[in-house]
Amino acid sequence: MFFMPRNQFQRCVFAFITVVITVHAFVFYSLYVVNGATLIEVTGADSVLSAIQNQGGVYMFGAWVPIWLVVIVEFLFAYTLEVTMGSTFSFKLASKVFNPAETHSVLFESAIISATVCLMCPAMSFLAAIFYYPYYDGFNVFTLLANWLKLVCFNFPFAFFSQMFFIQPFVRTCFKFLFRKDIANREKY
């Protein structure tokens, strides 16, 4: 059976769990997987974490900031987008294609996850293109757009597969555990 958050509090909890996991996964993915070899090569360090420490942090907003600040900034923007856009419109998009009452829950949840990734990945990649823009070279809108497209190409496969097969199944399990009494009450009726 398919269980969606029923009220605003449950939606916020669901979004919070999702974004906490997703932001940490993306910071790790961006720093270690996508840029790790370059960071090590540029700084001559023996690990990515050492490379980040050697250069004084992560380049964001035209300055070097610690990793924890990167996580906080990305969390705040991702959570805001998820609550205002992602969860709201992804359910509506999935409902336009599938009837939630007649569609198997796995298929409908997959449609919601796909719609969320299709909305959130370009939006967060655009914000990341702004956050990590090489401001020391001056600003050029074409460079921003090229960086955005590059980030979407890097991030979309990771976002889709991590959300579909790891993050969302875990978040839905946590959600069902946290709200098991409410879910049990729903099953009665």
Stockholm file with secondary structure:
# STOCKHOLM 1.0

chainA/1-189         MFFMPRNQFQRCVFAFITVVITVHAFVFYSLYVVNGATLIEVTGADSVLSAIQNQGGVYMFGAWVPIWLVVIVEFLFAYTLEVTMGSTFSFKLASKVFNPAETHSVLFESAIISATVCLMCPAMSFLAAIFYYPYYDGFNVFTLLANWLKLVCFNFPFAFFSQMFFIQPFVRTCFKFLFRKDIANREKY
#=GR chainA/1-189 SS CCCCCCSHHHHHHHHHHHHHHHHHHHHHIIIIIISHHHHHHHHCCSSHHHHHHHTTSEEETTEEECHHHHHHHHHHHHHHHIIIIIHHHHHHHHHHHSCTTTSCHHHHHHHHHHHHHHHHHHHHHHHHHHHTCCGGGCCCHHHHHHHHHHHHHHHHHHHHHHIIIIIHHHHHHHHHHHTHHHHHHHHHC
#=GC SS_cons         CCCCCCSHHHHHHHHHHHHHHHHHHHHHIIIIIISHHHHHHHHCCSSHHHHHHHTTSEEETTEEECHHHHHHHHHHHHHHHIIIIIHHHHHHHHHHHSCTTTSCHHHHHHHHHHHHHHHHHHHHHHHHHHHTCCGGGCCCHHHHHHHHHHHHHHHHHHHHHHIIIIIHHHHHHHHHHHTHHHHHHHHHC
//
